[in-house]
Amino acid sequence: MRTTTSCFPRRTLRLACSTFALAALLAGGLASRSTAAAPSSAKKVPLMQALPLPDQQVSFQRDGFELCRYYFGTTLRRPFIYPVMGPSGRSLTRMGHPHDPESHSHHYSVWISHADVDGLSFWEDRSKARIVHQRIEQFADADDESFLVAVNAWLNETNSKTILTERRAVRVQPLPNQEWLLVLDVELRAGTNAVTFGKSPFGLIGVRMAKTIGVNDGGGVLRNSEGQVGEPEIFWKHARWVDYSGPITAAAIEGITLMDHPSNPNHPTGFHVRSDGWMGASLTLDAARTLQPGEALAVRYGLYVHSGQPSLDALNRRWETFAKTQAGVPALPKK
């Protein structure tokens, strides 16, 4: 009877079998670890998180996916938010004007500023005025909201004097179907001198939409709470909200609704809009506003980030929910 002999020595076979068994054991152990339940002492991971990043940035995330990012570097002309991610995973805002990037370089996606504060323009890039970050007061993470509170100085660079001290809360709140809400609470306080916001359509908030959402470039649609449609009807008109919706992919329509809170001093505010993809709420469209020494001005704006082109009724319901929220920057936590 003929016997067959392996081409490998027995010692080699034993070593190979041992190695295979060890690998299987390790794999089983790793698998059991990865699927094991968290210990009873583990705390729930918040759905919404504000994650500090290098170079003075904060990423607002839902379940690990970025929705928007806050930039506050001290060399910037002003803090801003970019991107603003729609449900499709693409940014619904952009940096700069799509056809005039040089003179509109100050269009920083979503930003807070004003064109005339005691005669100084915090709106433009080429001026002697800057909004300079001072510090972050707090971060908060939870399932229903993540937020930060920052302090900024509205600075006259000519004499290095602070005209206004700002406390700002940036809040991100989840909604169903990958939609979400960005809420900005801004408190501006005068120092030892009175401060005047001049009559201007520029400020306090600006939103530069993605190119394809604009009416001119993508066939987007501008609407407001009064049922008016398009730039000619909405331009410098007062409303509770303005919505800009348009194509963000070949198959997806998405948009942002800029909402004015009823506690704002000029509610319903006037809106400055353009068919090229721009919208902003104008604090002093109709008249100048003066803060006396030590006096504060508080505003709240909401940006509803949505899919499709919601009906007017749906957007009015969304504004009504927003209108019931309590405006204000959170107080500094007690130590």
ChimeraX attribute file (.defattr): number of C-alpha atoms within 10 A of each C-alpha:
attribute: neighborCount
match mode: 1-to-1
recipient: residues
	/A:1	3
	/A:2	4
	/A:3	4
	/A:4	6
	/A:5	7
	/A:6	7
	/A:7	7
	/A:8	8
	/A:9	9
	/A:10	10
	/A:11	9
	/A:12	10
	/A:13	13
	/A:14	11
	/A:15	11
	/A:16	12
	/A:17	12
	/A:18	12
	/A:19	12
	/A:20	12
	/A:21	12
	/A:22	12
	/A:23	12
	/A:24	12
	/A:25	12
	/A:26	12
	/A:27	12
	/A:28	12
	/A:29	11
	/A:30	12
	/A:31	11
	/A:32	11
	/A:33	11
	/A:34	10
	/A:35	8
	/A:36	9
	/A:37	9
	/A:38	11
	/A:39	7
	/A:40	6
	/A:41	6
	/A:42	8
	/A:43	8
	/A:44	9
	/A:45	11
	/A:46	15
	/A:47	17
	/A:48	25
	/A:49	26
	/A:50	25
	/A:51	19
	/A:52	14
	/A:53	12
	/A:54	6
	/A:55	10
	/A:56	12
	/A:57	17
	/A:58	21
	/A:59	21
	/A:60	27
	/A:61	21
	/A:62	23
	/A:63	12
	/A:64	12
	/A:65	13
	/A:66	18
	/A:67	27
	/A:68	21
	/A:69	21
	/A:70	23
	/A:71	19
	/A:72	24
	/A:73	16
	/A:74	16
	/A:75	11
	/A:76	14
	/A:77	23
	/A:78	26
	/A:79	22
	/A:80	21
	/A:81	23
	/A:82	20
	/A:83	21
	/A:84	25
	/A:85	21
	/A:86	23
	/A:87	21
	/A:88	16
	/A:89	13
	/A:90	15
	/A:91	19
	/A:92	30
	/A:93	26
	/A:94	21
	/A:95	21
	/A:96	20
	/A:97	22
	/A:98	17
	/A:99	10
	/A:100	9
	/A:101	12
	/A:102	9
	/A:103	13
	/A:104	15
	/A:105	14
	/A:106	20
	/A:107	22
	/A:108	23
	/A:109	23
	/A:110	23
	/A:111	23
	/A:112	22
	/A:113	22
	/A:114	23
	/A:115	21
	/A:116	20
	/A:117	23
	/A:118	14
	/A:119	11
	/A:120	19
	/A:121	20
	/A:122	27
	/A:123	26
	/A:124	21
	/A:125	17
	/A:126	13
	/A:127	14
	/A:128	16
	/A:129	24
	/A:130	27
	/A:131	25
	/A:132	22
	/A:133	22
	/A:134	16
	/A:135	13
	/A:136	15
	/A:137	16
	/A:138	14
	/A:139	17
	/A:140	15
	/A:141	19
	/A:142	15
	/A:143	15
	/A:144	14
	/A:145	20
	/A:146	23
	/A:147	25
	/A:148	22
	/A:149	21
	/A:150	20
	/A:151	17
	/A:152	23
	/A:153	21
	/A:154	24
	/A:155	20
	/A:156	21
	/A:157	12
	/A:158	9
	/A:159	8
	/A:160	11
	/A:161	11
	/A:162	18
	/A:163	22
	/A:164	25
	/A:165	21
	/A:166	23
	/A:167	24
	/A:168	25
	/A:169	24
	/A:170	20
	/A:171	19
	/A:172	27
	/A:173	21
	/A:174	20
	/A:175	13
	/A:176	7
	/A:177	9
	/A:178	16
	/A:179	18
	/A:180	21
	/A:181	20
	/A:182	21
	/A:183	21
	/A:184	22
	/A:185	20
	/A:186	25
	/A:187	18
	/A:188	21
	/A:189	23
	/A:190	22
	/A:191	17
	/A:192	12
	/A:193	13
	/A:194	16
	/A:195	21
	/A:196	16
	/A:197	20
	/A:198	23
	/A:199	17
	/A:200	17
	/A:201	22
	/A:202	25
	/A:203	23
	/A:204	21
	/A:205	19
	/A:206	27
	/A:207	26
	/A:208	24
	/A:209	29
	/A:210	28
	/A:211	25
	/A:212	22
	/A:213	29
	/A:214	24
	/A:215	22
	/A:216	14
	/A:217	16
	/A:218	18
	/A:219	14
	/A:220	24
	/A:221	21
	/A:222	27
	/A:223	19
	/A:224	25
	/A:225	19
	/A:226	15
	/A:227	11
	/A:228	16
	/A:229	16
	/A:230	17
	/A:231	20
	/A:232	12
	/A:233	14
	/A:234	23
	/A:235	17
	/A:236	19
	/A:237	19
	/A:238	21
	/A:239	20
	/A:240	22
	/A:241	25
	/A:242	29
	/A:243	23
	/A:244	27
	/A:245	30
	/A:246	28
	/A:247	24
	/A:248	23
	/A:249	12
	/A:250	6
	/A:251	6
	/A:252	12
	/A:253	20
	/A:254	25
	/A:255	29
	/A:256	27
	/A:257	24
	/A:258	27
	/A:259	29
	/A:260	26
	/A:261	26
	/A:262	21
	/A:263	17
	/A:264	16
	/A:265	14
	/A:266	18
	/A:267	15
	/A:268	19
	/A:269	25
	/A:270	25
	/A:271	28
	/A:272	22
	/A:273	25
	/A:274	19
	/A:275	21
	/A:276	22
	/A:277	28
	/A:278	24
	/A:279	25
	/A:280	25
	/A:281	29
	/A:282	24
	/A:283	28
	/A:284	23
	/A:285	21
	/A:286	15
	/A:287	12
	/A:288	14
	/A:289	16
	/A:290	15
	/A:291	18
	/A:292	15
	/A:293	13
	/A:294	15
	/A:295	15
	/A:296	16
	/A:297	15
	/A:298	18
	/A:299	23
	/A:300	24
	/A:301	22
	/A:302	22
	/A:303	24
	/A:304	23
	/A:305	25
	/A:306	25
	/A:307	20
	/A:308	13
	/A:309	19
	/A:310	15
	/A:311	9
	/A:312	15
	/A:313	10
	/A:314	11
	/A:315	20
	/A:316	18
	/A:317	12
	/A:318	14
	/A:319	22
	/A:320	15
	/A:321	10
	/A:322	22
	/A:323	18
	/A:324	11
	/A:325	12
	/A:326	10
	/A:327	20
	/A:328	17
	/A:329	20
	/A:330	15
	/A:331	10
	/A:332	9
	/A:333	7
	/A:334	4
	/A:335	3
